[in-house]
């Protein structure tokens, strides 16, 4: 039975930031949506409301950093780079400011459609010099994100899960590391974010079907642990499948393709995620199924990969956790 943790970021940030008066919480008019409303109420002297003015917030954060403060920016992922891209580069990345950018609603984790779904953020952020890029995949990683991000000497972009979050791991996130979740010799399965839970739903039936899977969970996209991936790629026979809550171009799948190409490996690669499309509104369960990166889509993709049916039906999979589209804390799902 998977433990479900309610709003892990809320208490994590409050516990961490309250111990250091130099940490300032910046909110882009999404305070409760980013789960920092309790921090605002209890530590008002460390809270700055920036309004719906993300360009100004980036530049302001750069100035705060120059003055010795440690800004933690809180807004939806899309608003950290689509609107304020120039300020993000000029005020934060170029001078290598110690600013922590907490981007909520990664990928299709919101039913609000393309204006709120950060589906290309990893591809953009990882190309920015000096930027560290992290994605949380469970409650334990959310609980460790503040400390890990604040250890980086430079700007950090984090994809944050909010609301009810499953606990999949026993150990905290460690920047640059890769989690090995299962050993195998046939196929390398690399997942990130919410896709790891989907892969876990399918893994046991795949193993029962005779597929030996080496399963990795990636939470750090930059710096990326190329050496470990390269070593594990050489240990599987058939190839690799990546699964991500992001466009398949520029994200996890592209990172693996770059490694395969760079080292001249003869490994087949299949990338699951959003394929050159914006996503429409809907629940996470609906959208992952519709766009082909849920547990059953993984089963069907492996059948194509190996060229034979596995005779696995959807009812054979581990049951997914069910969550309400409209959370109790934010009824409009924004």
Secondary structure, DSSP 8 states (H G I E B T S, - for coil): --EEEE-HHHHHHHHHHTT-TTEEEEESS-TTTTT-HHHHHH-GGGEEE--S-HHHHHHHHHHHHHTT-EEEEEEEGGGGTSSSHHHIIIIIITTT---EEEEESBTTSSTT-TTT-BSSHHHHHTTSTT-EEEE--SHHHHHHHHHHHHTSSS-EEEEE--SEEEE--SS---TT-EEEEE--SSEEEEEETTHHHHHHHHHHHHHHTT--EEEEEE-EEES--HHHHHHHHTT-SSEEEEEEEEESSSSHHHHHHHHHHHTT---EEEEEEE-S----S--HHHHHHHTT-SHHHHHHHHHHHHTS-----GGGS-------SS-SS-TT--
